Amino acid sequence: MPFLVALVLILVLIAVLMGSAFRRVGWSPWLALPMLVPGVNLAGLAIFSLYRWPLEARVRQLEAELRSLRGEG
């Protein structure tokens, strides 16, 4: 029984952490639930790691603005 409780707590912790990460990239935190399914989690991790984060897009935009202010291009 303690093993089952520990397993459930670990799964909830994983879901909460993944939900937080999904929220940071602008996705629904509910998408963390399929990450608990073996196989689906690997595909989800691959998609998540290749997705362009909003912060990256903003940095590229600011770099382009800076280059135009400097007259570089």
C-alpha positions in Angstrom: 0.0 0.0 0.0 2.8 2.5 0.8 4.3 1.8 -2.6 1.0 2.7 -4.3 0.7 5.9 -2.4 4.3 6.8 -3.3 3.6 6.0 -7.0 0.5 8.2 -7.0 2.4 11.1 -5.4 5.3 10.8 -7.9 2.8 10.8 -10.8 1.1 13.9 -9.4 4.4 15.6 -9.0 5.4 14.9 -12.6 2.0 16.1 -13.8 2.3 19.4 -11.8 5.9 20.0 -13.0 5.1 19.3 -16.6 1.9 21.4 -16.4 4.0 24.3 -15.2 6.5 23.9 -18.0 3.6 23.7 -20.6 2.1 26.9 -19.1 5.4 28.7 -19.7 5.3 28.0 -23.4 1.7 29.0 -23.7 0.1 25.6 -23.8 -2.6 24.3 -21.6 -1.3 22.7 -18.4 -3.8 19.9 -18.9 -1.5 18.6 -21.7 0.6 17.2 -18.9 -1.8 14.4 -18.2 -0.9 12.4 -21.4 2.7 12.7 -20.3 1.9 10.1 -17.7 1.3 7.5 -20.4 4.4 5.5 -21.4 5.3 6.1 -25.0 3.2 9.2 -25.2 5.5 10.9 -22.9 8.5 10.4 -25.2 6.6 11.8 -28.2 5.4 14.7 -26.1 8.9 15.4 -24.8 10.2 15.5 -28.4 7.5 17.9 -29.5 8.0 20.1 -26.4 11.8 20.2 -26.8 11.5 21.2 -30.5 8.9 23.9 -29.9 10.0 27.5 -30.1 9.4 29.2 -26.8 7.8 32.6 -26.8 10.9 34.0 -25.1 13.1 32.9 -28.0 10.8 34.7 -30.5 11.0 37.9 -28.4 14.8 37.8 -28.2 15.0 37.4 -31.9 12.7 40.3 -32.4 14.7 42.5 -30.0 18.0 41.5 -31.7 16.5 42.5 -35.1 15.4 45.9 -33.7 18.8 46.4 -32.2 20.5 45.6 -35.6 18.2 48.1 -37.4 19.0 50.8 -34.8 22.7 50.2 -35.3 22.2 50.3 -39.0 23.6 46.8 -39.5 20.9 45.6 -41.6 
